């Protein structure tokens, strides 16, 4: 009798993705930039927190 084939269950797929994560290019492949009439808003953020956030983007 032959050995049963290992099933590709959720844990095995998660483990494979953890050790071989997709690249940033793959993750962002279907993401569109904001249109000119759209804006990025974080509800509840203070001006000081926003300044820190923007400064981090410039790094």
C-alpha positions as CSV (number, residue, x, y, z in Angstrom):
1,X,0.0,0.0,0.0
2,X,1.4,3.4,-0.9
3,X,1.8,6.2,1.5
4,X,-0.9,8.9,1.4
5,X,0.2,12.2,-0.2
6,X,0.6,15.1,2.2
7,X,-2.3,17.5,1.9
8,X,-1.5,21.2,1.3
9,X,-3.3,22.4,4.3
10,X,-3.5,26.0,5.7
11,X,-0.5,25.6,8.1
12,X,1.7,24.4,5.3
13,X,0.7,27.2,3.0
14,X,1.1,29.8,5.8
15,X,4.6,28.3,6.6
16,X,5.6,28.5,2.9
17,X,4.4,32.1,2.6
18,X,6.2,33.0,5.8
19,X,9.5,31.6,4.6
20,X,9.0,32.9,1.0
21,X,7.0,36.1,1.3
22,X,5.9,37.9,-1.8
23,X,7.9,40.8,-2.9
24,X,6.7,44.4,-2.4
25,X,6.2,44.6,-6.2
26,X,3.9,41.5,-6.0
27,X,2.0,42.9,-3.1
28,X,1.5,46.3,-4.8
29,X,0.8,44.9,-8.3
30,X,-3.0,45.7,-8.2
31,X,-2.8,48.8,-6.0
32,X,-3.6,52.1,-7.8
33,X,-2.3,55.4,-6.7
34,X,-4.6,58.0,-5.3
35,X,-6.5,60.0,-7.9
36,X,-5.9,63.8,-7.9
37,X,-9.3,64.4,-6.3
38,X,-8.6,61.8,-3.5
39,X,-6.7,62.4,-0.3
40,X,-5.1,60.3,2.4
41,X,-6.7,60.8,5.8
42,X,-6.1,59.1,9.1
43,X,-9.1,59.8,11.4
44,X,-8.2,61.1,14.9
45,X,-4.5,61.9,14.1
46,X,-3.1,65.0,15.7
47,X,-1.0,67.6,13.8
48,X,2.1,66.4,15.6
49,X,1.5,62.8,14.8
50,X,0.8,63.7,11.2
51,X,4.1,65.6,11.0
52,X,6.0,62.5,12.4
53,X,4.2,60.3,9.8
54,X,5.1,62.6,6.9
55,X,8.7,62.8,8.1
56,X,8.9,59.0,8.2
57,X,7.7,58.8,4.6
58,X,10.6,61.1,3.5
59,X,13.2,58.9,5.1
